Amino acid sequence: MSISVLDLFKIGIGPSSSHTVGPMRAAHDFAVALVQHGVLERVRRVEVRLYGSLSATGIGHGTDRAVIVGLMGARPDEVDPDFVVEAVDLVKLDGELALMGRHTIPFDWARDMRLLPVSLPYHPNAMRLTAYGDEGVLYDNTYYSVGGGFVVDEAQAQAGGASAAEIVLPYPFETGAELLAQCHRHGLSISELMLANEGAWRSEAETRAALGRIWEVMRACVQRGITQEGVLPGGLNVRRRAASLHRKLSERAAGRNLISDTMAALDWVNLYALAVNEENAGGGRVVTAPTNGAAGIIPAVLHYYMHFMPGAGERDVENFLLAAAAVGVLCKKNASISGAEVGCQGEVGSACAMAAAGLAEVLGGTPEQVENAAEIGLEHNLGLTCDPVGGLVQVPCIERNAMASVKAINAAQLALRGDGAHTVSLDQVIRTMRDTGRDMLDKYKETSRGGLAVSFPEC
């Protein structure tokens, strides 16, 4: 399957790309299918079944709410985050659901929203939607939210992926080695190659405009994140810190010490990451990069570059995102970006590698140095588990994004200080991530049944 940069960077809402954005897309697609099959007006009841990880941590990730508003016709890239809360509360209060916003049916939350602690074979993030009429089942389908907001239904899963016609790219690559070979063969940088490949989907002007929109949403997310205060929802009583940190940095009241004197930008990188992930945890508007759980890393590193690099402009933003997306494509194709499949190494690890590659690209790195930066970023996140406390994208997720953002910057610096030659390739590290995820116990893969998720309540 050919993957576009706009597949990896999707505008959506928090707190999770796999547990919120994906299920909302799936439910929307299901409701659209009811219209296309001409059965919408005959529906008397819809049953939602959440399996595996969606069952285990779905409530904390807002999966149930996402499915409801998706059935109402909402899309994650367009829905107002405030509408989600208001609409679902009304469904719970009135016991009625308006399919596609126009056909109202009864919805009994206890009966029709079912959480089943078993996994289906294709992927741990599975959901089955069934529409009933007076004569029985009118339409049903099973959907898999495979990470980063990507969704496949049962037919696509059986066919091995998305059913859409394969897009023919001018410079195709399946591995990092092939990516480097294409760059050398055609005298292109990684961002130039990716921009040319995007031409298979849309014009260059359209791609640049879309990347500008992605950056606009990332910036808006940071700006809103540094103004919001209070406690994040969910019951852990996690307080937002970005606003307080921003005031201290703006007033130069953060306090001087060795770190602030010698690494002054570190506080700002932390601020950007915290702002984004606090917004995500609060259900705000974010960009999957490549997932919601890791949504703060690429914006933090890109903000760092744009803030501290003299003369930085919109072309740098585009090149950063394009180079980052090349690495994201490799991670998704050859391993996974789903925490429920390979643990947090697939989310934060992939995002760290992507951010490192993007930064190395805009700082003038060769294709080999960009690949090396990505390899360093991913290598030092191998084995990272996904064990969110309370099933919420808060602890350790918010701080983890800040830590990985700094790690991405250092990975780029290490690569740029070398000539691109290194012992372990990006392809080898991606395969290791895949194999490590396969060996990882399920309790460490977004089920909140192991690790920090169970250690925290015991303390």
Secondary structure, DSSP 8 states (H G I E B T S, - for coil): ----HHHHSEEEESS-IIIIIHHHHHHHHHHHHHHHTT-GGG--EEEEEEEHHHHHHHHHHTHHHHHHHHHTT--TTT--HHHHHHHHHHHHHH-EEEETTTEEEE--HHHHEEEE----SS-SEEEEEEEEETTEEEEEEEEEEEETTEEEEHHHHHHTS--S-----SS--SSHHHHHHHHHHHT--HHHHHHHHHTTTS-HHHHHHHHHHHHHHHHHHHHHHTT--SB-TTSS--B--HHHHHHHHHTT-S---HHHHH-THHHHHHHHHHHHHHHHHTT-EEEESS-STTTTHHHHHHHHHHHHSTT--HHHHHHHHHHHHHHHHHHHHHS---HHHH-GGGTHHHHHHHHHHHHHHHTT--HHHHHHHHHHHHHTTTT--B--GGG-S-TTHHHHHHHHHHHHHHHHHHHHTS-S--SS-HHHHHHHHHHHHHHS-GGGBSSSSSTHHHHHHH-
